């Protein structure tokens, strides 16, 4: 029976080299994932902002059409747009808690005019801008960081 010589130094060097290469691979994967997640969040923010501005324009067009059909008077409540025949708006965005990362509210809604806004649910995560539309379909935006 022959005994084999075991070189402990070689075994430890191989394990250290394997551990080091595994650590480098894990670090590169984590770095790649970080950039991929950041780009995904930015893409999501862009989509939410486009959707919020389009929804506010839809609300504005509905309010303006309602006013044209009712002797220039805007509704007192947004639910009149969804419950009238014909319906001016497909859903009541104000009563929902949030819609695609944004919360909607109409601070001013009276027979003479309106002012509605869309704010991100989480600033810099679901959106970076606050949109406001007022009578005459004037849409403005500002950074949500500046609002706080």
Secondary structure, DSSP 8 states (H G I E B T S, - for coil): -------HHHHHHHHHHHHHHHHHHHHHHHHHHHHHHHHHHHHHHHHHHHHHHHHHHHHHHHHHHHHHHTTT---SSTHHHHHSSS-S-SS-TTTSS-BTTEEEEEEEEETTEEEEEEEESSBTTTBSEEEEEETTTEEEEEEHHHH-
